[in-house]
Amino acid sequence: MTDPISDMLARIRNAVMVHKTEVLVPYSKLKAGLAEILLREGYIEAVQEVNTPVRSLKINLKYEGKQSAIRNLKRISTPGRRYYVKHGEMPRVLSGLGVAIISTSHGLMTNREARAKRLGGEVICEIY
């Protein structure tokens, strides 16, 4: 697998399309950080580490009636084309209604947190 972050986002996107309540994703620190931000921003209900034969993250998806809390997940920076921004050029997703996840020198954070701390970094993905 050349891009594990895209794999995680695709698994979540596919689970949302068929109205699954949970999805298993292979564990990594970066994926755990992404899941924690999704939890903190209210896009998922819960995340926990499970030790099935392989160490994994179990992500419980959040639904409001029949509609998912996640409308769209989009990978921005790929292994073939990295996308870096300065703090003044931080992307605004859906005029501030969505969230961009940024990898900074101080760890993963949302675009709003990075702008407030005046940090730039690599734009991992956008969620709304």
Long-range contacts (C-beta under 8 A, 24 or more apart in sequence): 2-79, 3-75, 3-78, 3-79, 4-28, 4-30, 4-31, 5-30, 5-31, 5-34, 5-75, 5-124, 5-125, 6-75, 6-78, 8-34, 9-73, 9-74, 9-75, 9-125, 12-59, 12-61, 12-70, 12-73, 13-70, 13-73, 15-61, 16-61, 16-68, 16-70, 19-63, 19-66, 19-68, 20-61, 21-60, 21-61, 21-63, 22-58, 22-59, 22-60, 22-61, 23-58, 23-59, 23-61, 24-50, 24-52, 24-56, 24-57, 24-58, 24-59, 25-56, 25-57, 25-59, 26-54, 26-55, 26-56, 26-57, 27-54, 27-55, 27-56, 27-57, 30-103, 30-108, 31-57, 32-57, 33-107, 33-108, 34-101, 34-108, 34-124, 34-125, 35-59, 37-99, 37-101, 37-108, 37-109, 37-110, 38-127, 41-99, 41-110, 41-127, 42-69, 43-69, 43-70, 43-99, 43-127, 44-69, 44-70, 70-127, 71-128, 72-98, 72-126, 72-127, 72-128, 73-125, 73-126, 73-127, 74-125, 74-126, 74-127, 75-124, 75-125, 76-100, 76-123, 76-124, 76-125, 76-126, 77-122, 77-123, 77-124, 77-125, 82-122, 83-122, 83-123, 84-120, 84-121, 84-122, 84-123, 85-120, 85-121, 85-123, 86-120, 87-114, 87-115, 87-117, 87-118, 87-119, 87-120, 89-120, 90-114, 90-115, 90-120, 91-123, 91-126, 93-126, 93-127, 93-128, 94-128, 97-128, 98-126, 98-127, 98-128, 99-126, 99-127, 99-128, 100-124, 100-125, 100-126, 100-127, 101-125, 101-126, 101-127
